[in-house]
Each structure stands twice: as C-alpha cells, then as structure tokens.
Amino acid sequence: MIKKVFICTALAASLFGLSFDYESFEANFVQTVKNKSGKKIVYSGRLAAKKPSLALWEYTKPVKKSVFVNDESVIIYEPELSQAKYLKKRNSISLESILKKAKPEGKDEYSAKDGDTTYRFSVSSGMIEKLTYKDSLENDTEIIFSNRKKNIPIANKSFEFTPTPDIDIIK
C-alpha cells in the first residue's frame, strides 16, 4: 500500500510541473485504486505542489493522512495512529523520462510508457485533469483533479512536517 501511495504521489505531484511548466499547482482529488478482482478503494483530499519538487497530499477520506514529498524523502503522517513514516525516495518513477515520451492520443489526451507501465493523462484549461495507470500489481489507478489552480503563492513551510513529541517516528 505504501508503494502505491508513493508511486501515485511522486508521479502526480511532479507531472504538473514538468509537463506544463507551472510554478505551483493546487487541486482537490479523488483517487480510485481497483485491484484485478474488482475490489476498489476511493481516497479523496487535496494536493498542493510547488516547483521544483515539493508536494503535500492531504487525504481526508477514508482516513486522514498527509503525505509530504520533497527531493529526498516521503513522509507519511497518519494522525489517527499518531505515527509518521519516513521513507527515502529510491527506485522512483523517472518522471522526466515519462514526460519526454508523452505522445498525444487525441485532443487533450496523452500517454507515456515507462518500463511496463503506461500512464495516460488528460488536460483541460492547460492543467492536468485526470491521470490513470496500471501498477506492477495490476491495480488500476485513476486520479481526478478538481478545483484546479496554478501559479498561486504557496509558502515552502506548507510542505514541512514538524512532528510533536507524541508522534511515533518510523524510519
């Protein structure tokens, strides 16, 4: 599950900046992950991202969770568990490679292949609207962005996680 969240987070958070040259991006999102037997889980929340590589995914449903992304790490904070998992970014998707390979598939539709995975995304009003892909475990993932805003001021401090003494840190 952590790997799915990390892949999704890394891809979607960086895709906006590299492909459409935004300084910042903010949107609500609904993320649906469906496994090969048809079982699905739906997440929703808010994304804020800023060049060069900062992102904050604030999940509100089905549980509260915040995912902080920067150049070197991903921090997954789960307030209901009072814990934060610190992960090093490694073996991440080559976003630059994906975007360089992106090819139009129709009006406002694009696809790019990285290894065995094909990423498809659509844009409207010059901003990413939907991203879909099938991961290595054959889960289908779809992320739909709404209330999208680009190039709005977002303080770097918004992307910092400062744990309180009552939070268990897992490294």
N, C-alpha and C positions, 0 to 999 in steps of 0.2 A: 504494500500500500504506500509506504514512504517513497519507494522508487517511482510509482505512478504519479504521486503528487509532485515529486521533484522534476520529473521529465516534463510534465504538463506546465509546471510553474516556469521552469527555465525556458521552455520553448515559447510559450505565450507572452511571457514578460519581455523577452528580448525581441521577438518578432516585430513588434510595432516599431521599435527604434531603428532597426537596421534596414527594414524594407521601405518605410515611408518617411524616414528622416524626421521624426518627432523629437522634441526635446523632452516632453513628458506626455503621459497618457493616463487617463483615469476612466474607469467604467465599472458598472455593475456586471456580474457574470452569473451564468448558470452553466455548471459543468456536469455532464451526464457521462457516467462510465458504465458500459454494459459488457458483461463477460460473454464468453461463447455459448453458454447455456441460456442466455437471455436475461439473467438477473441483472438489475441495474440499481445504481445509487445516484442520487442527484444532490449536488452541492450547489450552494449559492453564496454570494458575497460581493465583495468589492475589491477591485485591483487598482493599485496606484503604481506607476513605474516611471523611471526617470533615467535619462542617459547619464553615464554610459552603461551601467548595468545594475541599477537598483530597482527592486520591486517589493511590494508588500501585498500579499493576498490575504484578505480578511474574510475568512469563511464564517458565515452566520448560521447556515443550516447544512446538514442535520445537526452538527455540533459546532460550537465556536472554536476557531483555530486561527492562528496568524502564522503566515509563512513569510519570513524575511529573506530576501535574496540579495547578495552582493557579489563582487568579483570572485571571492574565495570560498564563500560558505552559504549554507542554507540553514536557517534556524526555524524550527517548527515549535511554536509555543501553543500548548493546549491548556487553557486556563482551568477547565474542569478537572484536569488531572494534576494541576499545579506543577507542570513539568515543561522543560524546554529541551529539545534535541538539537544538538549542534552537529551538522554534517559538513564535511569538506566536499567541495564541488570536484568531482572526478568522473571520468567517463561520461561527461555530459554531451548532449547532442551538439554537433557542430552547426550552430545557427548560421554562421557566415556561409558555410557550405550549402545549407538548405536554401538560403535566400538567393545565393548566386545561381542555383539550379532552378529556381522558381520559374515556371512557364505558364503563360496564360492558357486557360482552358475555356474561355468564353468571357463574356462581359463581366468584369469584376470578380472572376473566379481564377484561382491559381493553384498549382500543385508543385511539390518539390519532393524528391526522393533522397533519403539519407539511409544508406545501408538497405535493409529490407523494409523500411518504413516509408510510406508515402503520406505526406502532410498535405492537406487541402485547406485552403482558406479563401474566404470571400471578403470583399471590402465594399463599403458604401460611404459616400461623403468623404472619400480619401482616408478612411480609417478601417482597421480590421473589425469585422463584424462577427465572423464565425470561423472556428478552427476545428478540423476533425482529423483523426488519425487512428490507426490500429497499432497497439503496442506489441512488444515481443511475447506477451502472454495472451495475445489475441483478444484483448479488451478493446472495444470501440469507445473512443473518447470524443465528445463534442463539447466545445465551449462556445457559448453565445454571449456576446458583449452587448450591453445596452447602456443608454445614458452616457455615451462616449464623449470624452473631451480630450483635446490635445493641446499641447503647448501652454498649459496652465501652470502657474507657480506652485511648486511643491517643495517644501523645505527638506533638505537632506536628513534632518533629525527625524522626520516621519518614518524613515527606513531603518532606524536604530532600535534594537531591542535591549532594554535595560532590566535585567531580572531583579526582582525583590528577594529578600533573604528567604522567604517561604517557598520559593520555586526550586524544585529538584532539577539539576542540570545533568543532562546525559550527553556524554561526548564519545 
